Structures are given as structure tokens and as C-alpha cells.
Amino acid sequence: MTETCGPLQMGCQEFLHELAAQWQPLLLWASGLSLLLFLATLIAVPVVVTRLPHDYFSRPQRAVLRNSTGEYLASLLVIVCKNIIGLVLVILGLIMLVTPGQGLLTLLVGLLLMNFPGKYWLERWLVLRPGVLRALNWLRRRRGQQQFDKPA
């Protein structure tokens, strides 16, 4: 008696071979996209981390972008673009938690770009996780930037 496991009662080996053949293009695209995103985060994450001020996580209050510029429409456009890019980075960071890449750092950078209630508390909580502040400061040292102040 042969072992059956597919929808057409074929053997497991034949079923798995057909399944792999059907999914091969999608798996190749997903692998290529994962590699491309990995390379993009290797470039983007250090740039964003080094552009933040050293007291970003220890400031008592944050400067509000819409109050710092005179043009309402321009600041609205910047805020919308920042939030879209941040959301994409958060999604990619979550994906990279289980695939190759800097998942936690990408997730943190995405959260830094977005605006939402409780953001300041979440950023400080993430930075205080073991190794996160050390990794961020390592990136800053490599670029010749002052280390982040530790949040109180």
C-alpha cells in the first residue's frame, strides 16, 4: 500500500514535487525581494540612525513638525510620506524578524518615522531592551557620531 497525502491521492513524493513546481516562481520572487530588502536595510538603517540627534531618546518633549514649518500643505505632505515609509519599514522589520535582515533595527526605524499615540513610550521601551541601544550606538560610532543618551 502506498502512502497518500495529496488532493488527488498521489504519493507524498509526487505531490511535494508538483507543489514545489507550482510555487517555484513565487518562491524565487520572494527570495529575491528578501535579498533586495536586506541590502536596502543595510544602507538605510545606519543613515537614519546617524541622522537622529544624540538626545533623541532622552528628551522630555519632541519638536512637532507641523509647528516648525510655515507651510501647512508641505508639512502635511512630509508627515504623510514619513508615515507611509515608516509603515513599510515596520512591515519589513516584522518580516525580517523571521528572514535574513536587521529586523529589530528596521522595525525601530519604521516606528521612529511614524506618528501615533504612545510612540514616545514605545520607542523608549524598545531602546531599553537588551542590546538595542548598544547596537544603535555601535552604528553611530562607526559613522563618527556621538552615542545616544540613555533614556531615564
C-alpha positions in Angstrom: 0.0 0.0 0.0 1.4 3.4 -0.9 1.3 6.5 1.3 -1.1 9.2 0.1 -1.0 12.8 1.1 -2.2 15.0 -1.9 -5.6 16.1 -3.0 -5.6 13.5 -5.9 -4.4 10.6 -3.7 -1.0 10.6 -5.2 2.1 9.6 -3.3 3.7 12.2 -1.0 6.9 12.5 -3.0 5.0 13.2 -6.3 2.7 15.7 -4.5 5.6 17.6 -3.0 7.3 17.7 -6.4 4.2 19.1 -8.1 3.7 21.6 -5.2 7.3 22.8 -5.5 7.0 23.2 -9.2 3.8 25.3 -8.8 5.3 27.6 -6.2 8.8 27.9 -7.6 8.2 31.3 -9.4 6.7 32.8 -6.2 9.5 31.4 -4.0 12.1 32.8 -6.4 10.5 36.3 -6.4 10.1 36.2 -2.5 13.8 35.2 -2.2 14.9 37.9 -4.5 12.8 40.5 -2.7 14.1 39.4 0.7 17.7 39.8 -0.6 16.9 43.2 -2.0 15.3 44.4 1.2 18.2 43.0 3.2 20.6 45.1 1.2 18.4 48.2 1.4 18.2 48.0 5.2 22.0 47.6 5.3 22.1 51.1 3.7 19.0 52.8 5.1 19.1 51.9 8.8 22.6 53.3 9.5 21.7 56.5 7.6 18.6 57.1 9.6 20.1 56.2 13.0 23.1 58.5 12.5 20.9 61.5 11.4 19.0 61.4 14.7 20.2 63.8 17.5 22.1 62.1 20.3 19.4 63.1 22.8 16.5 61.7 20.7 15.5 59.1 23.3 16.2 61.2 26.4 14.4 64.5 25.5 11.5 65.4 27.8 9.4 66.5 24.7 9.7 66.2 21.0 9.6 69.0 18.4 6.3 68.9 16.4 7.0 69.0 12.7 3.8 70.9 11.8 4.6 73.7 14.2 8.2 74.0 13.0 7.4 74.8 9.3 5.3 77.6 8.0 3.8 75.8 5.0 0.8 73.7 6.1 0.5 71.7 2.9 4.2 71.0 2.7 4.3 69.8 6.3 1.2 67.6 5.7 2.8 66.0 2.7 6.0 65.4 4.7 4.0 63.8 7.5 2.0 61.6 5.2 5.2 60.4 3.3 7.0 59.8 6.6 4.2 57.7 7.9 3.9 55.6 4.7 7.7 55.0 4.7 7.6 54.2 8.4 4.7 51.7 7.9 6.6 50.0 5.1 9.7 49.7 7.3 7.6 48.3 10.2 6.2 45.6 7.9 9.6 44.8 6.5 11.0 44.7 10.0 8.4 42.2 11.1 9.2 40.1 8.0 12.9 40.3 8.7 12.4 39.0 12.3 12.0 35.6 10.6 14.0 36.1 7.5 17.6 37.4 7.0 18.0 41.0 7.8 18.1 43.6 10.6 14.5 43.0 11.7 14.5 44.7 15.1 16.5 47.8 13.9 14.3 48.2 10.8 11.2 47.9 13.0 12.6 50.6 15.3 13.5 52.9 12.5 10.0 52.5 11.0 8.4 53.3 14.4 10.7 56.4 14.7 9.3 57.7 11.4 5.6 57.1 12.2 3.3 59.3 14.2 0.9 57.6 16.6 -0.3 57.9 20.2 2.1 56.2 22.6 5.0 56.4 20.2 7.5 58.0 22.6 6.8 55.4 25.3 7.2 52.5 22.8 10.5 53.9 21.4 12.0 54.2 24.8 10.7 50.7 25.8 12.3 49.3 22.6 15.6 51.1 23.1 15.9 49.8 26.7 15.6 46.2 25.5 18.9 44.4 26.0 21.3 45.0 23.1 19.2 47.5 21.1 20.8 50.7 22.4 24.2 49.1 22.2 23.5 48.2 18.5 22.3 51.7 17.7 25.3 53.3 19.4 27.6 50.9 17.5 26.2 52.2 14.3 26.7 55.7 15.4 30.3 55.1 16.5 31.1 53.6 13.1 29.9 56.8 11.4 31.7 59.1 13.9 28.6 60.3 15.6 28.1 60.9 19.4 26.3 58.0 21.1 22.7 58.2 22.1 22.0 59.3 25.7 20.4 56.5 27.7 16.7 57.2 28.4 15.9 57.8 32.1 
